[in-house]
Amino acid sequence: MSSLQEFLNTRLADRRAQQLYRQHKILAAAPGPLAVVDGRELITFSSNDYLGLASHPEVIAAQQRGALLGAGATASHLVNGHFDIHQQLQHKIAEVTGREAALLFGSGYMANVGAINALVGRGDFVVQDKLNHASLIDGGRISGAQYLRFAHNDLHGLERQLRRAREKSDGKILLAVDGVYSMDGDTAHLAEMAALCDRFDAWLMVDEAHGFGVMGSDAFPCAGSAAAAGLDQQSAPIVMGTLGKAAGNGGAFIAGSQALIDYLTQFARTYIYTTGMPPAVAAGCLRALELMQQEPLRETLQQRIAYFRQRATALALPLENSTSAIQPLVLGCEKTVLGVAEQLQQAGYLVGAIRPPTVPAGTARLRITLSATHSQAQIDGLLQALVAALKSSEVAV
Ligand code: PMP
C-alpha cells in the first residue's frame, strides 16, 4: 500500500507527463475585456463575461451598496439568510426567463446537483447527452436513478434511450441537457427533445449556463436557448441558469412553475444546507439583469460573434457549428493547444487551452469566447495572432 504522499506524487507526475496538468493564471484584475496577468494587460478571449457586466460601473456600484446590507447572508436561506434583495432578484429572474418563479443557488454546479437529486432517485431514470456539463453528470450519478446516455445531440439515440426507460418503468424520467454546450458552443436540439419528452412522458431540464443573457425569443430575449427554440414553461419545465457568466457575477438559479420552486425549496439539499448568497452579490446581479433588459448588450454580442465568424471563415480557420459566444478551435493534440495558447499570450491575448478530461481525448481545443465589450479591432488582432501561432506550430489552416 502506498503512502498518501506517494499516491499524490504519482498522480501529479502522470498528469504532467500527459500534458494535462492544470495551472491557475493569476489575475490582478479583469476590467473586461482585459485581464492583468503578471503586471501585463492582456485582451481576454477566455472569459464567460459575455456581456461585460462583471465590470459594468452600475453593477459594481449596486454591489457596493448591497454590501451595506451585510457582507454575508449570515445563514442558509431557510434559516436567517434570505433578504429582501434575494426576493427581488428571484422575481427579476422569473420575469427575464418567462417563468412563474425562481430559486437562487450558490452556483450552477449546486443548482444542477440539487435539482436532479430532488427530482429523481432510485427506480427512476435520468437521460443525458454525453457532452453534458460535469455538474449534470454528477447530479445524475449521485441521484441513484438509472443513468442513460446518448451521443451528442443524437435525436435517434435519445429516442432509443427514452423508449428503453419507458419500457422498463412507468415512473419518472428526467432528460437533462446543456442548452448551449460549454466546450463546443453548439445548441441542443431542444424543440425536438421537448417533443420526445412529450411522447415518452419525460421531464426536460435545460442548463442555460451559456444561453441565459445571450439568446432568447422576441418576448424573452435574454431567457436562453429554450426560449430561442420556442419552448415555454410547459415544454421546458426545469431551467437552470448561472449568474457567473452573462450576468458577470456568481451564483445560479432554477426557474419554473411556482410548484417546482416550492418543491425545490423543500427538497433540494444543495439549497437547504448551505449559506445563502451574499446580499451584495444579489444586489449586483439584480442590476446586471436590469441592464440586460434595458441595454442592447445582447445585440452587440451577436454582432461580435457574427464578425468573428465571418473573419475567421475568410482566414479558413476550422470553426465549429456555433452561433453562441463560445467559438472553439479544435486542434486535437494537447501539446499543440498549449503551445498555441502560450504564443497567443505572448502576443497579448488570453485564450483557454482546453484538454481532456474536460473534453474527449483527441479533441483538445482553444476555447475562444466573445464578449459585447470586444472591439472589432481586438477581434482582428486575435485572429492575426492566431494565424501566426498556428503557422509557427505547423498546424495547417
Ligand atoms: N453548467 C454548465 C454548462 C457550465 O458551463 C457551468 C460552468 N462551467 C456550470 C453548469 C456550473 O456553473 P457555476 O460555474 O455557476 O457552478
Residues whose N, C-alpha, C, O or C-beta is under 5 A from the ligand:
A	BS01	PMP	S107 G108 Y109 H133 S135 D178 V180 S182 D207 A209 T242 G244 G251 A252
